[in-house]
Amino acid sequence: MDLFSRTWAALRTAVAGLSDEDFARPSGCRGWLVRDLVCHLVIDAQDVLITLVTPAEPGAEPTVDAVTYWSVADAAPTGDDPLDALIVRLAAAYEKPALLQYHLDDVGSAAGRAAELADRRLRVTTQDQVLTVGDYLDAYVLEWTLHHLDLIARLPGSEGPPAEGVARSRAMLERIAGAPVPSSFSDTEALLVGTGRRAPTVAEQAELGALGSTLPLFLG
């Protein structure tokens, strides 16, 4: 299995193991409960399916790769964005957490199979950008890894994302930032601090040096 499949399977397994009470806990995404995050993952899975069957125009050259696919916002999301607010309303429409788990398993499994069958050399289009299937799936390693960390942020003892996916995600974050995060940061801590999911301590801020003025990166 490639890292897309491995990180996506791990995230879906984590969701499948949630209790009903877990869905009402806060997630690592500002303004979202765990149930809202899981609903967002359903939308993500649909986006993967749509993109993999949306080929670029013949002869179209890639405009982005797995790293430049990501845009950097000026501020952290507040949950007030219309799409973010829609996710909350959609999540609330699932009367039982089991229904949301079932929907993610259903659509998520299909997205996983589609990714495994896709030719990574083909070019697809999404968000008015063109990129290879391989780069698109690689970009989602960062998406799945960050959201796995969001999912378990208030769930002590839960298993985290695969170590290989965390390491790859750190490398991608560092490329987006244009500089490496100090080696004293674990891969997970580099992601949490680097994306604003956790504020650095005073000591960590000093270690970051000039990079501290660039971080955090609010990716979208």
Secondary structure by P-SEA (a helix, b strand, c coil): ccaaaaaaaaaaaaaaaccccccccccccccccaaaaaaaaaaaaaaaaaaaaccccccccccccccccbbbbccccccccaaaaaaaaaaaacccaaaaaaaaaaaaaaaaaaaaaccccbbbbcccccccaaaaaaaaaaaaaaaaaaaaccccccccccaaaaaaaaaaaaaaacccccccccaaaaaaaaaccccccaaaaaaacccccccccccc
